Amino acid sequence: MFGECHAHIFMNGYNYRKAVETHKDKVNERIIGEHLAAYEKEGITFLRDGGDALGVSDACRHLAKDYGIDYRTPIYAIHKTGYYGGIVGRGFHTRSEYEELVANVKARGGDFIKIMVSGIVDFSKKRAVSGDTLPEHTIETMIEIAHKQGMSVMVHANGEIAVKAAAKAKADTIEHGRFITKECLEIMAENKVVWVPTLVTVKNLKGCGRFPDDAVESIYSEAVEDIKTAYACGVQMAIGSDAGAYQVYHGTATVQEYGCFQEILGAGDWLDAYLEKGETRIQQMC
């Protein structure tokens, strides 16, 4: 089975607040073990986390090996204070504060830097991202600073402005990437950015009753077309489900994400080789 290139081990797939409560006072290693066991059951041996603000992914580093999992983490994600990102990490106000956070991750043995540069998809509407997007120059500066400290950069980005800026600045990977253009994908291909589109975060919402089905269907249909265009443009993609998000369960979601790629691009050894290449590149940069 392929590895999971985007997960949040602290989340549970059904209730974010309950997940936070579970680890608020002390990291609950029993729950972490249950999530790791779900990956072990599916034969998943590589797991790349997106970080959290509770110390869960940090604690997971010494637990994962007991489940035969090669685990990589940014420890926490970094966001600019006042913008989206507090649910998974730490904020900064100034450039020097950001530099300190990057240095802290590096000193603690974090495998890469994760930055948040946009909001999340508003699934109640057909084409909307919650919150504001960071200015392009800020996105470029954040990536440049991390690279200068010798760290690869995982970028949470939705919307044309955020994705284009991250791709132009040669982010190592872009996560999610909803509501983009062919130009965004062409820049990704040119700068050898790996895209982790987390398709099941949309597909698994169909029929759940939490959001209007017509909005979810519209968002997913656009994502499907973007995947086809990305492949045609030469963008390297990889499997990552955003496991732990709502209706996206650890272990099984990785298998579902693989299924999405098969449905969209067609199953075959060529697809497996293509996705393995994306995973390998991510492993090499962590």
C-alpha positions, -999 to 999 in steps of 0.1 A, spaced: 0 0 0 11 36 -6 21 58 23 -1 86 37 15 120 28 -9 143 47 -25 133 80 -32 148 114 -27 121 140 -43 142 167 -76 145 149 -102 117 150 -122 120 118 -155 130 134 -152 158 160 -124 183 162 -134 196 196 -134 161 211 -100 155 195 -86 186 213 -102 176 246 -86 142 243 -51 157 243 -56 191 260 -42 183 294 -19 155 284 -11 137 251 -32 105 250 -8 79 238 -35 52 238 -55 71 212 -24 78 191 -17 40 192 -52 33 179 -47 57 150 -13 42 142 -28 7 144 -53 17 117 -24 25 93 -6 -8 102 -38 -27 94 -38 -13 59 -2 -20 54 8 17 54 44 22 65 50 58 57 31 86 74 37 124 70 18 145 95 6 181 92 14 190 128 -7 203 157 -6 228 186 -9 201 213 23 182 210 6 151 197 26 147 165 58 153 185 49 125 209 40 103 180 75 102 167 87 77 193 55 56 191 53 51 153 82 28 150 64 2 172 39 0 144 65 -3 116 58 32 104 83 57 91 68 89 106 76 125 96 63 157 112 68 194 112 59 192 149 35 222 145 23 243 115 31 280 114 6 307 105 6 345 107 -14 357 137 -49 368 126 -50 343 97 -62 307 96 -40 281 112 -43 282 149 -60 248 151 -27 231 140 1 253 152 17 285 163 14 320 151 38 349 145 35 386 141 69 397 128 95 382 105 119 376 134 92 357 152 87 335 122 124 329 119 124 318 155 96 294 149 114 279 120 146 276 140 127 260 168 113 233 146 147 226 132 163 225 166 137 200 179 143 177 150 113 185 129 114 169 95 102 199 75 83 233 79 46 235 74 31 269 67 -5 280 64 -11 307 38 -49 306 32 -81 295 48 -100 263 43 -128 254 18 -162 266 28 -183 235 19 -215 254 23 -209 272 -10 -198 262 -44 -165 281 -47 -154 298 -15 -124 298 9 -129 309 45 -107 337 58 -81 358 41 -51 348 21 -17 360 30 -1 386 7 20 371 -20 52 386 -8 46 372 27 42 337 13 73 340 -8 93 353 22 81 325 45 92 299 20 125 316 13 134 318 50 127 282 56 147 271 26 176 292 38 175 273 71 178 241 51 142 230 56 117 218 30 83 235 30 48 220 31 22 246 22 -15 246 31 -30 266 3 -64 271 -14 -73 296 -41 -55 308 -71 -35 336 -53 -22 314 -25 -13 284 -47 3 305 -75 24 324 -49 35 292 -32 44 275 -65 63 306 -78 83 306 -46 92 269 -52 73 254 -22 83 217 -19 47 206 -17 13 222 -19 -15 207 1 -52 208 -9 -51 234 -37 -87 239 -43 -100 265 -68 -69 269 -90 -62 276 -126 -41 259 -153 -15 286 -148 -11 275 -112 -5 239 -123 19 249 -150 40 268 -125 39 238 -102 52 216 -130 79 241 -139 92 244 -104 88 207 -96 63 212 -68 46 181 -55 9 185 -52 -11 166 -25 -47 173 -34 -65 155 -5 -95 145 -26 -114 125 0 -118 156 22 -143 166 -4 -156 133 -17 -163 118 17 -187 147 25 -211 136 -2 -244 126 15 -232 132 50 -259 158 56 -235 184 71 -232 204 39 -254 210 8 -247 181 -16 -248 204 -47 -220 225 -32 -199 194 -23 -205 179 -57 -195 211 -75 -163 214 -55 -154 178 -61 -162 180 -98 -138 209 -101 -111 190 -82 -115 161 -106 -109 183 -136 -79 199 -119 -63 164 -113 -67 156 -150 -52 190 -160 -24 186 -135 -14 152 -149 -15 165 -184 7 195 -174 33 172 -158 26 180 -122 38 153 -98 11 144 -73 11 121 -43 -15 104 -20 -25 123 11 -60 122 25 -59 149 53 -67 119 76 -83 131 108 -105 157 91 -142 153 92 -153 120 76 -117 112 68 -106 83 90 -70 72 97 -59 42 76 -90 37 54 -89 73 40 -55 66 24 -70 37 5 -99 58 -5 -76 85 -18 -58 60 -39 -92 50 -52 -100 86 -62 -68 87 -84 -78 54 -100 -113 67 -108 -100 99 -122 -69 89 -141 -75 52 -146 -60 22 -127 -28 5 -138 9 -1 -131 17 32 -147 -5 51 -121 11 32 -92 46 41 -105 36 77 -109 22 80 -74 52 61 -59 74 87 -75 55 115 -58 58 97 -24 95 90 -29 101 127 -36 83 137 -4 103 111 16 135 125 2 127 161 11 115 154 47 
